[in-house]
């Protein structure tokens, strides 16, 4: 898949693979998040979502870092562009933040699982991004920081909303207030990442294997599992059960189910239709 992106790069793992890589591609700027990124990222995710060849997306960074946060030039330009004669107009212009938020939320809206593979720095907006991902892995020496308070900003792209549900309220509060740096090993202890790898090469190999395993499963079941888990996060137990009952009433009886049962009986790998 060839797309003309300024801040991103998409690559299929191999011609017969259903795993696609989505790289943040600004290595000379530490993969900091530019205005181009916030416009291109949801478009790239949408293109992969609609691509039947894509089953799983691995999100990574080109170069030495995953993402060093929002580009300070973007922050400065937002500050200059939103200045108006009165605070009301200035405040309304600052709601461009919603545009930036939608780019991150696009990860959750993508039907395909998005796996974050983190090496080097994952700071500020990088943490916003990975908290929206479905699964997270890192190298042992990757380093993280909810950095915004050090820039005199209240984090506003999702970390403060998503992080407590991943690592607990108290841990999220401490990391957000102190902006302290913590390692991949501590991220694993906190539950921010599921597993750590000793090197970047081991991370790439291990995550690719995990992604291939998920991509070989029923696309209907994988998509449904992601959607039900995300929706259930904001529902009561009984509402969540009702949601999944309604979901399965529409998709449970499928060719994928027939194929899964046949493959079990015939002791072979199932072959599912693309989504």
C-alpha positions in Angstrom: 0.0 0.0 0.0 1.6 3.2 -1.2 0.3 6.5 0.2 1.9 9.9 0.0 2.1 10.8 3.7 4.5 13.4 5.1 4.6 12.1 8.7 3.8 8.4 8.3 4.7 5.3 6.4 2.7 2.1 5.8 4.3 -1.2 5.0 2.9 -4.7 4.6 4.9 -7.3 6.6 5.1 -9.6 3.5 3.0 -10.0 0.3 1.0 -12.9 1.9 0.7 -11.4 5.4 -2.3 -9.7 6.9 -0.1 -7.7 9.2 0.6 -4.1 8.3 3.1 -1.7 9.9 2.1 1.9 10.4 5.2 3.9 11.2 5.5 7.4 12.7 8.1 8.7 10.2 9.8 11.9 11.5 13.0 10.5 12.8 14.9 13.7 12.5 12.5 15.3 15.0 12.2 12.3 17.3 8.9 11.4 15.7 7.3 14.4 17.3 3.7 15.0 16.4 3.2 17.7 13.7 0.0 19.2 12.3 0.5 16.8 9.3 0.5 13.9 11.6 -2.9 14.8 13.1 -4.4 15.1 9.7 -2.8 12.0 8.2 -3.0 9.6 11.1 -6.8 9.0 11.1 -6.8 8.9 7.3 -4.1 6.2 7.4 -6.0 4.2 10.0 -9.1 4.4 7.9 -7.3 3.2 4.8 -6.1 0.2 6.7 -9.5 -0.4 8.3 -11.1 -0.5 4.8 -8.3 -2.6 3.3 -9.4 -6.3 3.3 -5.8 -7.4 3.2 -5.1 -5.8 6.6 -6.0 -7.9 9.7 -3.7 -6.4 12.3 -1.8 -3.1 12.5 1.5 -2.7 14.3 2.2 1.0 15.3 5.9 1.8 15.6 8.4 4.6 15.1 11.2 5.1 12.5 14.6 5.7 14.0 15.6 5.9 17.6 12.3 6.7 19.2 8.7 5.8 19.2 7.4 9.3 19.7 8.8 12.3 21.7 5.5 14.0 22.0 3.8 16.9 20.3 6.0 19.1 18.1 6.8 22.3 20.0 6.5 24.2 16.8 2.8 23.1 16.6 2.2 24.2 20.1 3.7 27.6 19.3 1.7 28.0 16.1 -1.5 27.1 17.9 -0.7 29.7 20.5 -0.2 32.4 17.8 -3.1 31.4 15.6 -5.7 31.3 18.4 -4.9 34.8 19.8 -8.0 37.0 19.4 -9.2 40.3 20.8 -11.4 38.7 23.4 -11.1 35.6 25.5 -14.3 34.1 24.1 -13.0 33.9 20.6 -9.6 32.8 21.8 -11.2 30.0 23.8 -13.4 28.8 20.9 -10.4 28.7 18.6 -8.5 26.6 21.1 -11.2 23.9 20.6 -9.1 22.8 17.7 -7.9 20.5 20.5 -10.9 18.4 19.5 -9.3 17.9 16.0 -6.2 16.6 17.7 -8.2 14.3 20.0 -10.1 12.8 17.1 -6.8 11.7 15.6 -5.9 9.7 18.7 -9.4 8.3 19.2 -9.2 7.0 15.6 -7.2 4.1 17.0 -10.2 2.9 19.0 -12.6 3.5 16.1 -10.5 1.4 13.7 -12.0 -2.1 13.5 -8.7 -3.8 13.2 -6.5 -4.3 16.3 -3.7 -1.8 16.7 -0.6 -3.0 18.5 1.9 -0.5 19.9 5.6 -1.5 19.6 7.6 1.0 21.7 11.3 1.6 21.6 13.3 4.6 22.8 11.2 7.6 24.0 7.4 7.5 24.4 6.7 11.0 25.8 3.6 13.2 26.2 1.5 12.7 23.1 3.2 9.3 22.6 1.6 8.1 25.8 -1.7 9.5 24.6 -1.4 7.4 21.5 -0.4 4.1 23.1 -3.1 4.3 25.7 -5.6 4.2 22.8 -3.9 1.2 21.3 -5.4 -2.3 21.9 -2.2 -4.0 23.1 1.2 -2.5 24.0 4.7 -3.9 24.1 8.1 -2.3 24.6 11.8 -2.8 24.9 13.2 -3.0 28.5 15.1 0.3 28.0 12.2 2.2 26.4 11.3 5.2 28.5 8.0 6.9 29.1 6.7 10.1 30.6 3.3 11.8 30.9 5.2 15.0 30.1 2.6 17.7 29.7 2.8 19.3 33.2 6.5 20.1 32.4 5.2 22.2 29.5 2.6 23.9 31.6 -0.2 21.9 29.9 -2.9 19.7 31.3 -2.7 16.6 29.1 -5.7 16.7 26.8 -5.4 14.0 24.2 -6.5 11.1 26.2 -3.9 10.0 28.8 -5.8 11.4 31.7 -9.0 9.6 30.6 -7.5 6.2 29.5 -4.5 5.7 31.7 -6.4 5.2 35.0 -8.3 2.3 33.5 -5.0 0.7 32.4 -2.7 1.2 35.4 -5.0 2.4 38.1 -6.1 5.8 39.3 -3.3 6.3 41.9 -0.5 5.3 39.5 -2.0 7.5 36.7 -2.2 10.5 39.1 1.3 10.1 40.3 2.8 9.8 36.8 0.7 12.7 35.5 1.6 15.1 38.3 5.3 14.3 38.5 5.9 13.8 34.7 8.7 11.5 35.9 10.5 9.2 33.4 9.9 5.5 33.9 11.4 2.5 32.0 9.8 -0.3 30.0 10.4 -2.6 32.9 8.4 -0.3 35.2 5.7 0.1 32.5 5.4 -3.7 32.5 5.0 -3.8 36.3 2.4 -1.0 36.1 0.5 -2.9 33.4 1.0 -0.2 30.7 2.7 -2.7 28.5 1.9 -6.4 28.4 5.5 -7.7 27.8 9.0 -6.2 27.4 11.7 -7.4 25.1 15.5 -7.1 25.6 16.2 -5.4 22.3 14.5 -3.6 19.5 15.1 -6.5 17.2 13.5 -8.9 19.7 10.6 -6.5 20.1 10.0 -6.4 16.3 10.2 -10.2 16.0 8.0 -10.9 19.0 5.3 -8.4 18.1 5.2 -9.6 14.5 4.6 -13.2 15.7 1.8 -12.1 18.0 0.2 -10.0 15.2 0.4 -12.9 12.8 -1.3 -15.1 15.4 -4.2 -12.6 15.8 -4.4 -12.1 12.0 -5.0 -15.8 11.5 -8.1 -15.8 13.6 -11.7 -15.0 12.5 -11.8 -11.3 11.5 -15.4 -11.2 12.7 -14.5 -12.5 16.1 -11.4 -10.2 16.4 -13.3 -7.1 15.4 -16.2 -8.0 17.7 -13.9 -8.7 20.6 -12.2 -5.3 20.2 -15.5 -3.4 19.9 -17.2 -5.1 22.8 -14.3 -4.6 25.1 -14.0 -0.9 24.2 -17.8 -0.3 24.6 -18.0 -2.3 27.8 -15.4 -0.1 29.4 -18.0 2.7 29.8 -21.0 0.4 30.6 -22.2 -1.4 33.7 -21.8 -5.1 33.8 -25.5 -5.7 32.7 -25.3 -3.1 30.0 -22.1 -4.8 28.7 -23.7 -8.2 28.7 -26.7 -6.8 26.8 -24.4 -5.1 24.3 -22.5 -8.3 23.5 -25.8 -10.3 23.2 -27.0 -7.8 20.7 -23.7 -7.8 18.8 -23.6 -11.6 18.6 -27.3 -11.7 17.5 -26.1 -10.1 14.3 -22.8 -11.8 13.6 -22.6 -15.1 15.6 -24.1 -17.3 12.9 -21.5 -16.8 10.2 -19.3 -18.6 7.7 -16.5 -18.0 10.1 -18.2 -20.1 12.8 -18.9 -22.9 10.3 -15.2 -22.8 9.1 -13.9 -22.8 12.7 -16.0 -25.9 13.6 -15.0 -27.7 10.4 -11.3 -27.0 11.0 -11.5 -28.3 14.5 -13.1 -31.6 13.3 -10.6 -32.0 10.4 -7.6 -31.0 12.5 -6.5 -28.2 10.2 -6.0 -24.5 10.3 -9.1 -22.6 9.5 -9.2 -20.2 6.5 -11.5 -17.2 7.0 -12.8 -14.7 4.6 -11.2 -11.3 4.6 -13.0 -8.4 6.2 
